[in-house]
Amino acid sequence: MALDDRKLGALALALAAFLAWYGHSLEAAFSYEPIGPRAFPLGISAIIALCGLILVIKGGHRVEPNSRAANARIWLMIAILSAYAATFQLLGFIISTALMTTLVARLFGGTWIKALIGGAGMGILFFVIFDKLLDVVLPAGVLGAFL
């Protein structure tokens, strides 16, 4: 099946509708954040819907198929993000985010040293910003005794 902008836009609109439906039904057992768990999926669905609508309206330009290498990187990115989601609670935000960020940086051509420094920095920095400054509860994981 050849893919063009309109078909991709229609798929994006369907994904946005699913995310909005799913996100609208999210409720926390107790209130720990001012905006609650609905905000993120609803915000993302609005952005995806807007982009999908632009693609549908803009036109039917043909899209060239990806190379095998690009498809391999896409599947590897999906695997990395799935592993991130699977290890998020167990390892905690800092370690899982540092690992994910390091692997993604390598996937996009970063050197090991830059990827490791960036990954560790982002894991720690975002934990401090969200958990300590913004009071968003994040899992501490194996570092729980030190945080």
N, CA, C and O of each residue as an XYZ file, in Angstrom:
588
protein
N       0.844     -1.172      0.000
C       0.000      0.000      0.000
C       0.894      1.243      0.000
O       1.749      1.405      0.871
N       0.689      2.095     -0.966
C       1.442      3.342     -1.036
C       0.862      4.328     -0.029
O      -0.354      4.462      0.110
N       1.747      4.997      0.654
C       1.317      5.946      1.664
C       1.472      7.362      1.125
O       2.482      7.691      0.502
N       0.471      8.191      1.366
C       0.586      9.600      1.013
C       0.175     10.436      2.227
O      -0.231      9.892      3.255
N       0.281     11.747      2.100
C       0.018     12.636      3.223
C      -1.395     12.486      3.779
O      -1.593     12.505      4.994
N      -2.364     12.339      2.901
C      -3.760     12.254      3.365
C      -4.009     10.978      4.168
O      -4.694     11.009      5.189
N      -3.456      9.865      3.709
C      -3.638      8.611      4.453
C      -2.946      8.691      5.808
O      -3.497      8.251      6.817
N      -1.737      9.255      5.833
C      -1.030      9.419      7.096
C      -1.799     10.363      8.022
O      -1.875     10.118      9.226
N      -2.368     11.434      7.475
C      -3.172     12.357      8.266
C      -4.402     11.688      8.850
O      -4.763     11.935     10.001
N      -5.047     10.838      8.058
C      -6.227     10.112      8.550
C      -5.845      9.156      9.677
O      -6.571      9.028     10.663
N      -4.692      8.480      9.527
C      -4.213      7.603     10.598
C      -3.895      8.413     11.860
O      -4.172      7.966     12.973
N      -3.320      9.592     11.687
C      -3.011     10.454     12.831
C      -4.296     10.907     13.524
O      -4.351     10.957     14.752
N      -5.319     11.234     12.752
C      -6.599     11.634     13.346
C      -7.231     10.474     14.124
O      -7.802     10.681     15.194
N      -7.127      9.262     13.587
C      -7.658      8.090     14.296
C      -6.890      7.863     15.598
O      -7.494      7.574     16.631
N      -5.562      7.992     15.553
C      -4.756      7.845     16.761
C      -5.107      8.923     17.783
O      -5.202      8.639     18.977
N      -5.297     10.146     17.324
C      -5.655     11.249     18.228
C      -7.013     10.994     18.880
O      -7.200     11.274     20.064
N      -7.945     10.469     18.114
C      -9.267     10.166     18.674
C      -9.158      9.087     19.751
O      -9.799      9.184     20.798
N      -8.351      8.065     19.495
C      -8.157      7.006     20.490
C      -7.512      7.562     21.755
O      -7.959      7.263     22.863
N      -6.465      8.369     21.598
C      -5.795      8.953     22.763
C      -6.735      9.858     23.559
O      -6.708      9.849     24.789
N      -7.554     10.630     22.871
C      -8.503     11.508     23.558
C      -9.544     10.683     24.321
O      -9.892     11.004     25.457
N     -10.030      9.627     23.688
C     -11.010      8.756     24.350
C     -10.394      8.092     25.580
O     -11.000      8.062     26.651
N      -9.186      7.562     25.412
C      -8.506      6.890     26.512
C      -8.146      7.890     27.621
O      -8.371      7.620     28.801
N      -7.593      9.031     27.238
C      -7.160     10.015     28.210
C      -8.292     10.636     28.991
O      -8.128     10.987     30.159
N      -9.442     10.773     28.355
C     -10.586     11.392     29.034
C     -11.085     10.542     30.190
O     -11.662     11.070     31.141
N     -10.873      9.235     30.123
C     -11.379      8.350     31.172
C     -10.383      8.142     32.315
O     -10.698      7.448     33.281
N      -9.191      8.729     32.221
C      -8.201      8.557     33.280
C      -8.577      9.369     34.513
O      -8.910     10.551     34.424
N      -8.515      8.707     35.662
C      -8.758      9.385     36.930
C      -7.791      8.837     37.957
O      -7.560      7.629     38.011
N      -7.230      9.703     38.764
C      -6.317      9.285     39.826
C      -7.126      8.857     41.039
O      -8.200      9.395     41.307
N      -6.592      7.873     41.775
C      -7.258      7.410     42.990
C      -7.285      8.506     44.046
O      -8.195      8.566     44.872
N      -6.279      9.369     44.007
C      -6.231     10.513     44.920
C      -5.567     11.658     44.172
O      -4.802     11.443     43.232
N      -5.867     12.857     44.596
C      -5.346     14.025     43.903
C      -3.941     14.336     44.398
O      -3.757     14.738     45.547
N      -2.954     14.152     43.534
C      -1.587     14.457     43.906
C      -0.967     15.492     42.977
O       0.135     15.974     43.241
N      -1.637     15.832     41.924
C      -1.171     16.861     41.002
C      -2.346     17.782     40.696
O      -3.493     17.336     40.684
N      -2.077     19.051     40.452
C      -3.183     19.979     40.220
C      -3.972     19.691     38.946
O      -5.179     19.930     38.915
N      -3.324     19.185     37.894
C      -4.052     18.975     36.640
C      -4.487     17.535     36.430
O      -5.329     17.272     35.571
N      -3.946     16.610     37.175
C      -4.357     15.221     37.080
C      -3.768     14.504     35.879
O      -3.032     15.100     35.092
N      -4.096     13.205     35.735
C      -3.479     12.379     34.703
C      -4.059     12.577     33.304
O      -3.498     12.059     32.338
N      -5.144     13.297     33.168
C      -5.772     13.480     31.849
C      -5.016     14.448     30.947
O      -5.086     14.328     29.724
N      -4.310     15.384     31.516
C      -3.738     16.485     30.742
C      -2.773     16.022     29.662
O      -2.838     16.506     28.532
N      -1.887     15.102     29.984
C      -0.875     14.695     29.009
C      -1.488     14.002     27.786
O      -1.225     14.434     26.664
N      -2.296     12.944     27.955
C      -2.850     12.316     26.746
C      -3.786     13.236     25.962
O      -3.840     13.152     24.735
N      -4.513     14.101     26.642
C      -5.398     15.027     25.922
C      -4.591     16.080     25.171
O      -4.942     16.444     24.049
N      -3.516     16.570     25.777
C      -2.652     17.533     25.092
C      -1.957     16.925     23.891
O      -1.898     17.537     22.825
N      -1.434     15.724     24.061
C      -0.777     15.026     22.947
C      -1.774     14.733     21.837
O      -1.451     14.887     20.659
N      -2.981     14.312     22.197
C      -3.982     14.002     21.163
C      -4.366     15.259     20.383
O      -4.626     15.181     19.183
N      -4.404     16.412     21.048
C      -4.720     17.656     20.341
C      -3.624     18.002     19.336
O      -3.917     18.419     18.215
N      -2.366     17.830     19.734
C      -1.245     18.117     18.833
C      -1.249     17.153     17.643
O      -1.065     17.576     16.502
N      -1.457     15.862     17.909
C      -1.495     14.866     16.831
C      -2.665     15.149     15.892
O      -2.523     15.039     14.675
N      -3.825     15.516     16.453
C      -4.987     15.816     15.618
C      -4.734     17.026     14.723
O      -5.104     17.022     13.549
N      -4.108     18.050     15.273
C      -3.793     19.240     14.477
C      -2.852     18.885     13.326
O      -3.074     19.302     12.189
N      -1.806     18.120     13.619
C      -0.867     17.708     12.567
C      -1.557     16.821     11.531
O      -1.321     16.971     10.332
N      -2.406     15.901     11.985
C      -3.142     15.045     11.058
C      -4.084     15.837     10.174
O      -4.205     15.558      8.981
N      -4.751     16.824     10.753
C      -5.657     17.671      9.978
C      -4.902     18.465      8.916
O      -5.379     18.609      7.790
N      -3.747     18.970      9.264
C      -2.921     19.692      8.287
C      -2.533     18.770      7.140
O      -2.574     19.176      5.979
N      -2.155     17.525      7.457
C      -1.785     16.577      6.407
C      -2.966     16.239      5.505
O      -2.809     16.121      4.290
N      -4.146     16.085      6.096
C      -5.334     15.766      5.298
C      -5.685     16.923      4.374
O      -6.011     16.706      3.207
N      -5.621     18.147      4.883
C      -5.987     19.323      4.090
C      -4.918     19.659      3.058
O      -5.240     20.040      1.933
N      -3.657     19.521      3.432
C      -2.533     19.951      2.602
C      -2.474     19.247      1.252
O      -2.201     19.891      0.239
N      -2.717     17.980      1.215
C      -2.674     17.339     -0.086
C      -2.209     15.914     -0.057
O      -1.899     15.354      0.995
N      -2.166     15.338     -1.237
C      -1.853     13.928     -1.386
C      -0.483     13.670     -1.953
O      -0.339     12.855     -2.864
N       0.523     14.337     -1.443
C       1.884     14.108     -1.914
C       2.323     12.689     -1.579
O       2.102     12.207     -0.468
N       2.940     12.032     -2.539
C       3.453     10.691     -2.293
C       4.651     10.751     -1.366
O       5.455     11.682     -1.414
N       4.747      9.763     -0.541
C       5.847      9.661      0.401
C       6.721      8.487     -0.025
O       6.227      7.383     -0.253
N       8.007      8.734     -0.128
C       8.934      7.667     -0.492
C       9.039      6.668      0.652
O       9.037      7.060      1.818
N       9.129      5.386      0.331
C       9.275      4.400      1.410
C      10.619      4.543      2.126
O      11.607      4.985      1.541
N      10.631      4.164      3.385
C      11.857      4.207      4.174
C      12.848      3.158      3.692
O      12.468      2.132      3.127
N      14.116      3.435      3.926
C      15.147      2.435      3.649
C      15.100      1.374      4.748
O      14.480      1.574      5.792
N      15.758      0.257      4.502
C      15.814     -0.800      5.518
C      16.488     -0.297      6.789
O      16.072     -0.631      7.898
N      17.539      0.514      6.615
C      18.249      1.050      7.779
C      17.340      1.961      8.607
O      17.366      1.912      9.837
N      16.546      2.783      7.944
C      15.627      3.673      8.664
C      14.565      2.863      9.400
O      14.237      3.168     10.547
N      14.028      1.836      8.750
C      13.035      0.977      9.415
C      13.641      0.260     10.610
O      12.981      0.101     11.637
N      14.890     -0.173     10.487
C      15.568     -0.828     11.614
C      15.709      0.134     12.782
O      15.493     -0.252     13.931
N      16.075      1.398     12.503
C      16.198      2.394     13.574
C      14.842      2.687     14.216
O      14.759      2.891     15.427
N      13.793      2.707     13.418
C      12.448      2.937     13.959
C      12.068      1.807     14.908
O      11.575      2.068     16.005
N      12.286      0.563     14.508
C      11.951     -0.582     15.365
C      12.831     -0.606     16.613
O      12.371     -0.974     17.694
N      14.091     -0.216     16.463
C      14.973     -0.151     17.622
C      14.499      0.933     18.587
O      14.555      0.741     19.802
N      14.036      2.061     18.068
C      13.503      3.130     18.914
C      12.259      2.641     19.670
O      12.100      2.939     20.853
N      11.391      1.904     19.004
C      10.206      1.339     19.661
C      10.627      0.388     20.774
O      10.036      0.394     21.854
N      11.651     -0.434     20.516
C      12.146     -1.360     21.538
C      12.732     -0.605     22.728
O      12.500     -0.984     23.876
N      13.484      0.451     22.465
C      14.077      1.251     23.548
C      12.987      1.885     24.399
O      13.061      1.849     25.628
N      11.986      2.458     23.766
C      10.899      3.099     24.522
C      10.060      2.073     25.286
O       9.570      2.366     26.377
N       9.893      0.878     24.725
C       9.170     -0.184     25.436
C       9.953     -0.629     26.664
O       9.373     -0.846     27.728
N      11.269     -0.767     26.521
C      12.109     -1.132     27.665
C      12.072     -0.027     28.719
O      12.073     -0.315     29.916
N      12.040      1.220     28.289
C      11.932      2.356     29.219
C      10.644      2.251     30.034
O      10.657      2.407     31.255
N       9.546      1.988     29.355
C       8.268      1.864     30.058
C       8.273      0.671     31.012
O       7.707      0.743     32.102
N       8.910     -0.423     30.602
C       8.931     -1.633     31.427
C       9.818     -1.479     32.663
O       9.550     -2.098     33.693
N      10.866     -0.665     32.576
C      11.803     -0.532     33.690
C      11.577      0.721     34.528
O      12.273      0.925     35.524
N      10.637      1.548     34.155
C      10.417      2.842     34.799
C      10.175      2.711     36.300
O      10.801      3.431     37.078
N       9.296      1.822     36.726
C       8.990      1.662     38.152
C      10.116      0.954     38.887
O      10.497      1.361     39.985
N      10.645     -0.095     38.292
C      11.662     -0.897     38.961
C      12.977     -0.135     39.149
O      13.497     -0.055     40.262
N      13.499      0.411     38.086
C      14.781      1.124     38.164
C      14.624      2.552     38.665
O      15.560      3.124     39.223
N      13.449      3.124     38.470
C      13.205      4.499     38.870
C      13.432      5.456     37.717
O      14.000      5.093     36.687
N      12.980      6.679     37.906
C      13.038      7.680     36.845
C      14.465      7.991     36.422
O      14.758      8.014     35.227
N      15.352      8.227     37.369
C      16.705      8.680     37.027
C      17.442      7.644     36.192
O      17.958      7.972     35.123
N      17.502      6.409     36.655
C      18.267      5.383     35.945
C      17.626      5.027     34.617
O      18.317      4.949     33.601
N      16.302      4.808     34.604
C      15.649      4.421     33.344
C      15.724      5.548     32.313
O      15.909      5.282     31.125
N      15.583      6.803     32.751
C      15.681      7.931     31.827
C      17.115      8.092     31.315
O      17.323      8.369     30.134
N      18.092      7.921     32.186
C      19.491      8.011     31.764
C      19.819      6.924     30.736
O      20.476      7.201     29.732
N      19.370      5.705     30.978
C      19.618      4.617     30.020
C      18.926      4.871     28.688
O      19.532      4.725     27.626
N      17.658      5.251     28.752
C      16.902      5.500     27.522
C      17.523      6.643     26.721
O      17.688      6.537     25.505
N      17.864      7.729     27.404
C      18.435      8.886     26.721
C      19.794      8.547     26.108
O      20.101      8.985     24.999
N      20.596      7.783     26.815
C      21.898      7.362     26.289
C      21.727      6.528     25.028
O      22.416      6.757     24.034
N      20.814      5.559     25.061
C      20.604      4.699     23.888
C      20.028      5.476     22.701
O      20.403      5.232     21.554
N      19.126      6.400     22.978
C      18.565      7.215     21.894
C      19.643      8.124     21.302
O      19.702      8.307     20.087
N      20.485      8.685     22.151
C      21.583      9.521     21.642
C      22.508      8.711     20.745
O      22.943      9.208     19.706
N      22.814      7.483     21.119
C      23.643      6.608     20.281
C      22.923      6.282     18.976
O      23.545      6.232     17.915
N      21.621      6.061     19.055
C      20.831      5.752     17.864
C      20.885      6.898     16.855
O      20.838      6.671     15.646
N      20.982      8.125     17.358
C      21.052      9.301     16.483
C      22.487      9.741     16.202
O      22.706     10.844     15.702
N      23.465      8.891     16.519
C      24.835      9.137     16.114
C      25.737      9.798     17.138
O      26.852     10.192     16.795
N      25.305      9.934     18.367
C      26.154     10.527     19.394
C      27.261      9.575     19.811
O      27.108      8.357     19.719
N      28.367     10.123     20.266
C      29.449      9.283     20.767
C      29.054      8.733     22.136
O      28.161      9.269     22.792
N      29.725      7.658     22.564
C      29.386      7.047     23.842
C      29.568      8.026     25.002
O      28.718      8.098     25.889
N      30.643      8.758     25.003
C      30.904      9.660     26.133
C      29.867     10.781     26.199
O      29.370     11.103     27.278
N      29.543     11.371     25.059
C      28.526     12.427     25.042
C      27.153     11.863     25.398
O      26.385     12.506     26.113
N      26.842     10.669     24.907
C      25.552     10.043     25.198
C      25.417      9.730     26.687
O      24.361      9.954     27.280
N      26.488      9.212     27.290
C      26.459      8.895     28.718
C      26.338     10.151     29.581
O      25.562     10.182     30.537
N      27.102     11.176     29.242
C      27.026     12.435     30.005
C      25.643     13.065     29.849
O      25.041     13.498     30.831
N      25.144     13.116     28.621
C      23.821     13.681     28.381
C      22.719     12.884     29.053
O      21.798     13.460     29.632
N      22.806     11.565     28.980
C      21.793     10.713     29.596
C      21.757     10.876     31.105
O      20.687     11.043     31.691
N      22.925     10.827     31.737
C      22.985     10.991     33.196
C      22.506     12.391     33.590
O      21.755     12.555     34.551
N      22.949     13.381     32.842
C      22.539     14.755     33.141
C      21.040     14.950     33.021
O      20.421     15.578     33.880
N      20.455     14.414     31.963
C      19.002     14.574     31.787
C      18.221     13.823     32.845
O      17.229     14.337     33.361
N      18.653     12.609     33.180
C      17.953     11.849     34.216
C      17.928     12.585     35.538
O      16.885     12.685     36.185
N      19.081     13.103     35.940
C      19.180     13.825     37.218
C      18.461     15.171     37.155
O      17.690     15.513     38.052
N      18.717     15.930     36.093
C      18.116     17.261     35.964
C      16.590     17.199     35.934
O      15.924     17.948     36.649
N      16.036     16.312     35.113
C      14.578     16.226     35.032
C      13.967     15.702     36.328
O      12.858     16.098     36.686
N      14.672     14.817     37.037
C      14.159     14.358     38.324
C      14.086     15.521     39.302
O      13.083     15.690     39.996
N      15.137     16.317     39.358
C      15.148     17.470     40.274
C      14.041     18.456     39.898
O      13.320     18.949     40.765
N      13.914     18.738     38.605
C      12.887     19.700     38.167
C      11.491     19.200     38.504
O      10.710     19.917     39.131
N      11.169     17.976     38.095
C       9.803     17.495     38.266
C       9.506     17.047     39.693
O       8.488     17.443     40.259
N      10.371     16.233     40.281
C      10.063     15.680     41.591
C      10.268     16.698     42.711
O       9.435     16.806     43.611
N      11.351     17.429     42.662
C      11.666     18.332     43.768
C      11.055     19.723     43.593
O      10.506     20.275     44.547
N      11.140     20.290     42.408
C      10.652     21.658     42.208
C       9.156     21.716     41.898
O       8.441     22.549     42.455
N       8.678     20.837     41.014
C       7.271     20.884     40.594
C       6.363     19.944     41.392
O       5.150     19.932     41.186
N       6.937     19.171     42.286
C       6.183     18.242     43.147
C       5.423     17.174     42.366
O       4.351     16.746     42.793
N       5.958     16.742     41.235
C       5.383     15.635     40.484
C       6.028     14.364     41.014
O       7.250     14.223     40.973
N       5.225     13.449     41.508
C       5.751     12.234     42.116
C       6.307     11.325     41.025
O       5.590     10.904     40.118
N       7.610     11.030     41.135
C       8.284     10.130     40.200
C       8.860      8.963     40.969
O       9.264      9.122     42.121
N       8.906      7.774     40.347
C       9.450      6.620     41.072
C      10.959      6.765     41.285
O      11.700      7.137     40.375
N      11.391      6.461     42.511
C      12.812      6.537     42.837
C      13.523      5.242     42.467
O      14.720      5.254     42.179
N      12.801      4.124     42.472
C      13.382      2.835     42.089
C      14.494      2.417     43.018
O      14.384      2.550     44.237
N      15.572      1.906     42.434
C      16.682      1.377     43.227
C      17.463      2.480     43.953
O      18.243      2.186     44.859
N      17.266      3.717     43.573
C      17.938      4.831     44.250
C      17.102      5.409     45.387
O      17.460      6.439     45.959
N      16.001      4.757     45.716
C      15.064      5.273     46.717
C      15.692      5.607     48.060
O      15.300      6.584     48.698
N      16.668      4.806     48.500
C      17.296      5.047     49.786
C      18.170      6.300     49.776
O      18.445      6.875     50.829
N      18.603      6.720     48.596
C      19.499      7.869     48.489
C      18.773      9.177     48.171
O      19.354     10.255     48.294
N      17.507      9.087     47.762
C      16.780     10.300     47.376
C      15.925     10.732     48.520
O      15.222     11.737     48.420
